[in-house]
Amino acid sequence: MTEQRFVRLERRAIIAIGGDDRRTFLQGLISNDVTRLSPERALFAAMLTPQGKFLFDLFLAEAADGSFLVDTEADRAEALVRKLTLHRLRAKVTIEPVATLSVYAAWGEGAAARLGLPEAAGSAAPVAGGIALVDPRLAAAGARLLLPEGGEAALIAAGFAPGSVEDWDRARIALGLPDGARDMEPEKALLLENGYEELAGVDFDKGCYMGQELTARTRYRGLIRKRLMPVVISGPTPAPGAIVRHGEAEAGEMRSSAGDLGLALIRLEAFRASGGQGLHCGEATLTASRPDWAKFPETE
């Protein structure tokens, strides 16, 4: 059995959205259906530009007081607050950082059960003065927790061992899961290139939201030409943004990495032609694979 581990995700921060209009306010701005958010169900979503390009990744949980807690990137949290405030207009909504809670990841076989959660993506429940949620993208990724000071003690008491950020990065990269702007370039990345459809991060039936038109058109016209996928690295670890090649042809770009594992945005044409083998990036050779959960189009 895989050891169950936890780590504080210092790259993440929490924003609280409250007020009478909080649900309708968010519904018009983000990619998922906020009407499905409840104390028992968390969501994964994104905020997009009006042109449909990625801006922020969001994990949403509903607190006991009804406010929405948004787990997002720490170094871009202020920008998210400004963006949300810009769209608030006359809506009865409050938007503020939450300094009293931190984001943790807890993973390994049986992680959800240790927290008293069913093994279903998005399941959520109160725990240790905060909220625990099975990763709403993929249950195999374990749990995310929004915990007050002392959260580490609660996780250790539940049977989790302290891990490192690199441990967590290796676990999520092996599953093919993106981590915000490290893997999705703001104002350029497309949600469906990064698995948002399969990872339950976009709802195609909810109606209009900012950036909805391009996202829907990309899906219905089959316009996906690249996909984010795990790569095994043989040789020096390439820098994020480094060009991946198949022979002399450009095949994609590197994203985040941890040791000999990384994520790369690979052209599907190159992936099919190579079978994921023999790609190279600088002095490194890469072997790419399709995550088990991902559905790649069979043809261009």
Secondary structure, 3 states (H helix, E strand, C coil): CCCCEEEECCCEEEEEEECCCHHHHHHCCECCCHHHCECCECEEEEEECCCCCEEEEEEEEECCCCCEEEEEEHHHHHHHHHHHHHCCCCCCCEEEECCCCEEEEEECCCHHHHCCCCCCCCEEEEECCEEEEECCCCHHHCEEEEECCCHHHHHHHCCCEECCHHHHHHHHHHHCCCCHHHCCCCCCCCHHHHCCCCCCCCCCCCCCCCCHHHHHHHHHCCCCCEEEEEEEEECCCCCCCCEEEECCEEEEEEEEEECCEEEEEEEHHHHHHHCCCCEEECCEEEEECCCCCCCCCCCC
